[in-house]
Amino acid sequence: KWEREETILDANDPNPIRLFIPKNCPTGLKNIGDEDAWLINYPDPAYDPTLKGEQVDYTQEELEQGIVK
């Protein structure tokens, strides 16, 4: 079952972290800072725009119920 997890990435952190997002894990990103933010994404396998329906949207209720599409 899905549980919300929050990770705050800070460019000024002397020990930066790599954020691993598992396959089929709904993810949302938000810049809470005052400056522009950059995210470098290295998906594996690489994104293929020819695949239809690769992105799946979930509602909050579906996530809390553990529904997998």
N, CA, C and O atoms as a GROMACS GRO file, in nm:
protein
  276
    1LYS      N    1   0.084  -0.118   0.000
    1LYS     CA    2   0.000   0.000   0.000
    1LYS      C    3   0.088   0.124   0.000
    1LYS      O    4   0.196   0.124   0.060
    2TRP      N    5   0.041   0.227  -0.067
    2TRP     CA    6   0.116   0.351  -0.083
    2TRP      C    7   0.117   0.432   0.046
    2TRP      O    8   0.015   0.443   0.115
    3GLU      N    9   0.230   0.488   0.076
    3GLU     CA   10   0.243   0.582   0.188
    3GLU      C   11   0.316   0.705   0.138
    3GLU      O   12   0.416   0.694   0.066
    4ARG      N   13   0.267   0.823   0.175
    4ARG     CA   14   0.329   0.948   0.132
    4ARG      C   15   0.467   0.962   0.198
    4ARG      O   16   0.484   0.937   0.317
    5GLU      N   17   0.563   1.002   0.116
    5GLU     CA   18   0.698   1.027   0.166
    5GLU      C   19   0.745   1.159   0.108
    5GLU      O   20   0.728   1.183  -0.012
    6GLU      N   21   0.804   1.243   0.189
    6GLU     CA   22   0.852   1.372   0.143
    6GLU      C   23   1.003   1.378   0.159
    6GLU      O   24   1.057   1.342   0.264
    7THR      N   25   1.070   1.423   0.053
    7THR     CA   26   1.214   1.440   0.057
    7THR      C   27   1.245   1.582   0.011
    7THR      O   28   1.200   1.623  -0.095
    8ILE      N   29   1.320   1.655   0.090
    8ILE     CA   30   1.358   1.790   0.053
    8ILE      C   31   1.504   1.789   0.011
    8ILE      O   32   1.592   1.750   0.088
    9LEU      N   33   1.529   1.832  -0.112
    9LEU     CA   34   1.664   1.840  -0.165
    9LEU      C   35   1.712   1.984  -0.153
    9LEU      O   36   1.640   2.077  -0.189
   10ASP      N   37   1.833   2.003  -0.103
   10ASP     CA   38   1.887   2.136  -0.079
   10ASP      C   39   2.021   2.151  -0.150
   10ASP      O   40   2.114   2.075  -0.123
   11ALA      N   41   2.031   2.248  -0.241
   11ALA     CA   42   2.155   2.268  -0.317
   11ALA      C   43   2.271   2.309  -0.226
   11ALA      O   44   2.387   2.292  -0.264
   12ASN      N   45   2.241   2.362  -0.109
   12ASN     CA   46   2.346   2.405  -0.017
   12ASN      C   47   2.389   2.295   0.080
   12ASN      O   48   2.476   2.317   0.164
   13ASP      N   49   2.330   2.179   0.069
   13ASP     CA   50   2.365   2.067   0.156
   13ASP      C   51   2.507   2.020   0.122
   13ASP      O   52   2.534   1.989   0.006
   14PRO      N   53   2.598   2.014   0.219
   14PRO     CA   54   2.735   1.971   0.191
   14PRO      C   55   2.743   1.823   0.150
   14PRO      O   56   2.843   1.780   0.092
   15ASN      N   57   2.640   1.745   0.181
   15ASN     CA   58   2.634   1.604   0.142
   15ASN      C   59   2.510   1.581   0.058
   15ASN      O   60   2.411   1.526   0.107
   16PRO      N   61   2.513   1.622  -0.070
   16PRO     CA   62   2.394   1.606  -0.154
   16PRO      C   63   2.355   1.459  -0.168
   16PRO      O   64   2.439   1.370  -0.160
   17ILE      N   65   2.227   1.436  -0.189
   17ILE     CA   66   2.179   1.298  -0.203
   17ILE      C   67   2.126   1.274  -0.342
   17ILE      O   68   2.088   1.367  -0.414
   18ARG      N   69   2.125   1.149  -0.379
   18ARG     CA   70   2.062   1.104  -0.503
   18ARG      C   71   1.927   1.046  -0.465
   18ARG      O   72   1.918   0.958  -0.380
   19LEU      N   73   1.824   1.094  -0.527
   19LEU     CA   74   1.689   1.048  -0.497
   19LEU      C   75   1.652   0.938  -0.594
   19LEU      O   76   1.643   0.961  -0.714
   20PHE      N   77   1.630   0.818  -0.543
   20PHE     CA   78   1.589   0.704  -0.625
   20PHE      C   79   1.438   0.690  -0.615
   20PHE      O   80   1.383   0.677  -0.506
   21ILE      N   81   1.371   0.692  -0.730
   21ILE     CA   82   1.227   0.675  -0.735
   21ILE      C   83   1.199   0.541  -0.801
   21ILE      O   84   1.229   0.524  -0.919
   22PRO      N   85   1.143   0.445  -0.727
   22PRO     CA   86   1.119   0.312  -0.783
   22PRO      C   87   1.020   0.314  -0.899
   22PRO      O   88   0.940   0.406  -0.914
   23LYS      N   89   1.027   0.210  -0.980
   23LYS     CA   90   0.935   0.192  -1.092
   23LYS      C   91   0.791   0.188  -1.040
   23LYS      O   92   0.764   0.133  -0.933
   24ASN      N   93   0.701   0.246  -1.117
   24ASN     CA   94   0.557   0.248  -1.085
   24ASN      C   95   0.525   0.321  -0.955
   24ASN      O   96   0.426   0.289  -0.888
   25CYS      N   97   0.608   0.417  -0.920
   25CYS     CA   98   0.585   0.496  -0.799
   25CYS      C   99   0.536   0.635  -0.839
   25CYS      O  100   0.610   0.711  -0.901
   26PRO      N  101   0.411   0.668  -0.806
   26PRO     CA  102   0.362   0.802  -0.840
   26PRO      C  103   0.449   0.908  -0.773
   26PRO      O  104   0.485   0.895  -0.656
   27THR      N  105   0.484   1.012  -0.848
   27THR     CA  106   0.577   1.110  -0.799
   27THR      C  107   0.531   1.251  -0.834
   27THR      O  108   0.486   1.276  -0.946
   28GLY      N  109   0.543   1.340  -0.740
   28GLY     CA  110   0.516   1.481  -0.764
   28GLY      C  111   0.634   1.562  -0.718
   28GLY      O  112   0.697   1.529  -0.617
   29LEU      N  113   0.665   1.667  -0.790
   29LEU     CA  114   0.779   1.751  -0.756
   29LEU      C  115   0.731   1.895  -0.743
   29LEU      O  116   0.646   1.941  -0.819
   30LYS      N  117   0.788   1.966  -0.645
   30LYS     CA  118   0.751   2.106  -0.624
   30LYS      C  119   0.874   2.183  -0.579
   30LYS      O  120   0.944   2.141  -0.487
   31ASN      N  121   0.899   2.295  -0.643
   31ASN     CA  122   1.009   2.382  -0.602
   31ASN      C  123   0.955   2.473  -0.492
   31ASN      O  124   0.869   2.557  -0.518
   32ILE      N  125   1.005   2.458  -0.369
   32ILE     CA  126   0.960   2.540  -0.257
   32ILE      C  127   1.054   2.656  -0.231
   32ILE      O  128   1.034   2.732  -0.136
   33GLY      N  129   1.158   2.670  -0.314
   33GLY     CA  130   1.255   2.777  -0.297
   33GLY      C  131   1.217   2.902  -0.373
   33GLY      O  132   1.116   2.905  -0.443
   34ASP      N  133   1.299   3.005  -0.359
   34ASP     CA  134   1.277   3.132  -0.427
   34ASP      C  135   1.352   3.141  -0.559
   34ASP      O  136   1.326   3.232  -0.638
   35GLU      N  137   1.443   3.048  -0.584
   35GLU     CA  138   1.522   3.050  -0.707
   35GLU      C  139   1.479   2.935  -0.797
   35GLU      O  140   1.414   2.840  -0.753
   36ASP      N  141   1.517   2.944  -0.925
   36ASP     CA  142   1.489   2.836  -1.018
   36ASP      C  143   1.558   2.708  -0.970
   36ASP      O  144   1.666   2.713  -0.912
   37ALA      N  145   1.494   2.596  -0.995
   37ALA     CA  146   1.551   2.466  -0.958
   37ALA      C  147   1.565   2.380  -1.083
   37ALA      O  148   1.487   2.392  -1.177
   38TRP      N  149   1.664   2.295  -1.081
   38TRP     CA  150   1.688   2.202  -1.191
   38TRP      C  151   1.681   2.060  -1.137
   38TRP      O  152   1.732   2.031  -1.029
   39LEU      N  153   1.618   1.974  -1.213
   39LEU     CA  154   1.614   1.832  -1.179
   39LEU      C  155   1.669   1.756  -1.299
   39LEU      O  156   1.622   1.773  -1.412
   40ILE      N  157   1.766   1.674  -1.275
   40ILE     CA  158   1.823   1.591  -1.381
   40ILE      C  159   1.769   1.451  -1.362
   40ILE      O  160   1.789   1.389  -1.257
   41ASN      N  161   1.700   1.402  -1.462
   41ASN     CA  162   1.631   1.275  -1.455
   41ASN      C  163   1.700   1.173  -1.546
   41ASN      O  164   1.717   1.197  -1.665
   42TYR      N  165   1.739   1.060  -1.488
   42TYR     CA  166   1.800   0.951  -1.564
   42TYR      C  167   1.713   0.826  -1.553
   42TYR      O  168   1.744   0.737  -1.474
   43PRO      N  169   1.604   0.818  -1.630
   43PRO     CA  170   1.518   0.700  -1.620
   43PRO      C  171   1.586   0.576  -1.679
   43PRO      O  172   1.666   0.586  -1.773
   44ASP      N  173   1.554   0.462  -1.623
   44ASP     CA  174   1.608   0.335  -1.672
   44ASP      C  175   1.497   0.231  -1.672
   44ASP      O  176   1.457   0.186  -1.564
   45PRO      N  177   1.446   0.192  -1.787
   45PRO     CA  178   1.495   0.225  -1.921
   45PRO      C  179   1.461   0.368  -1.958
   45PRO      O  180   1.375   0.432  -1.897
   46ALA      N  181   1.530   0.418  -2.060
   46ALA     CA  182   1.508   0.555  -2.104
   46ALA      C  183   1.366   0.575  -2.153
   46ALA      O  184   1.303   0.482  -2.204
   47TYR      N  185   1.314   0.697  -2.139
   47TYR     CA  186   1.180   0.731  -2.184
   47TYR      C  187   1.168   0.710  -2.334
   47TYR      O  188   1.257   0.750  -2.410
   48ASP      N  189   1.060   0.649  -2.378
   48ASP     CA  190   1.034   0.624  -2.519
   48ASP      C  191   0.902   0.692  -2.554
   48ASP      O  192   0.796   0.640  -2.518
   49PRO      N  193   0.904   0.806  -2.624
   49PRO     CA  194   0.781   0.879  -2.654
   49PRO      C  195   0.686   0.804  -2.749
   49PRO      O  196   0.570   0.844  -2.764
   50THR      N  197   0.734   0.697  -2.812
   50THR     CA  198   0.645   0.623  -2.902
   50THR      C  199   0.552   0.528  -2.826
   50THR      O  200   0.456   0.477  -2.884
   51LEU      N  201   0.580   0.504  -2.698
   51LEU     CA  202   0.493   0.416  -2.619
   51LEU      C  203   0.369   0.495  -2.576
   51LEU      O  204   0.381   0.601  -2.515
   52LYS      N  205   0.253   0.442  -2.608
   52LYS     CA  206   0.128   0.509  -2.572
   52LYS      C  207   0.087   0.466  -2.432
   52LYS      O  208   0.103   0.350  -2.395
   53GLY      N  209   0.034   0.560  -2.355
   53GLY     CA  210  -0.017   0.527  -2.222
   53GLY      C  211   0.090   0.496  -2.119
   53GLY      O  212   0.063   0.427  -2.021
   54GLU      N  213   0.211   0.546  -2.141
   54GLU     CA  214   0.319   0.516  -2.046
   54GLU      C  215   0.297   0.589  -1.913
   54GLU      O  216   0.329   0.536  -1.807
   55GLN      N  217   0.244   0.709  -1.921
   55GLN     CA  218   0.221   0.786  -1.798
   55GLN      C  219   0.083   0.753  -1.744
   55GLN      O  220  -0.016   0.754  -1.817
   56VAL      N  221   0.077   0.724  -1.616
   56VAL     CA  222  -0.048   0.689  -1.550
   56VAL      C  223  -0.075   0.790  -1.440
   56VAL      O  224   0.012   0.818  -1.358
   57ASP      N  225  -0.196   0.846  -1.439
   57ASP     CA  226  -0.232   0.942  -1.337
   57ASP      C  227  -0.315   0.874  -1.229
   57ASP      O  228  -0.400   0.790  -1.258
   58TYR      N  229  -0.290   0.911  -1.104
   58TYR     CA  230  -0.362   0.857  -0.989
   58TYR      C  231  -0.427   0.971  -0.912
   58TYR      O  232  -0.372   1.081  -0.905
   59THR      N  233  -0.542   0.944  -0.854
   59THR     CA  234  -0.601   1.039  -0.762
   59THR      C  235  -0.546   1.007  -0.622
   59THR      O  236  -0.493   0.899  -0.599
   60GLN      N  237  -0.559   1.101  -0.531
   60GLN     CA  238  -0.515   1.079  -0.392
   60GLN      C  239  -0.586   0.957  -0.334
   60GLN      O  240  -0.525   0.876  -0.264
   61GLU      N  241  -0.715   0.943  -0.362
   61GLU     CA  242  -0.793   0.831  -0.307
   61GLU      C  243  -0.742   0.697  -0.361
   61GLU      O  244  -0.733   0.600  -0.286
   62GLU      N  245  -0.709   0.691  -0.490
   62GLU     CA  246  -0.656   0.567  -0.548
   62GLU      C  247  -0.524   0.529  -0.483
   62GLU      O  248  -0.500   0.411  -0.455
   63LEU      N  249  -0.438   0.627  -0.459
   63LEU     CA  250  -0.310   0.598  -0.396
   63LEU      C  251  -0.330   0.545  -0.255
   63LEU      O  252  -0.265   0.448  -0.215
   64GLU      N  253  -0.418   0.609  -0.179
   64GLU     CA  254  -0.441   0.566  -0.040
   64GLU      C  255  -0.504   0.427  -0.034
   64GLU      O  256  -0.486   0.355   0.065
   65GLN      N  257  -0.578   0.388  -0.137
   65GLN     CA  258  -0.641   0.256  -0.141
   65GLN      C  259  -0.547   0.149  -0.195
   65GLN      O  260  -0.580   0.030  -0.192
   66GLY      N  261  -0.432   0.188  -0.245
   66GLY     CA  262  -0.337   0.092  -0.299
   66GLY      C  263  -0.370   0.043  -0.437
   66GLY      O  264  -0.322  -0.064  -0.477
   67ILE      N  265  -0.451   0.117  -0.513
   67ILE     CA  266  -0.489   0.077  -0.647
   67ILE      C  267  -0.370   0.090  -0.740
   67ILE      O  268  -0.300   0.192  -0.737
   68VAL      N  269  -0.346  -0.011  -0.822
   68VAL     CA  270  -0.239  -0.009  -0.922
   68VAL      C  271  -0.302  -0.017  -1.059
   68VAL      O  272  -0.381  -0.108  -1.086
   69LYS      N  273  -0.269   0.076  -1.145
   69LYS     CA  274  -0.325   0.076  -1.281
   69LYS      C  275  -0.229   0.012  -1.378
   69LYS      O  276  -0.259   0.003  -1.497
   0.00000   0.00000   0.00000
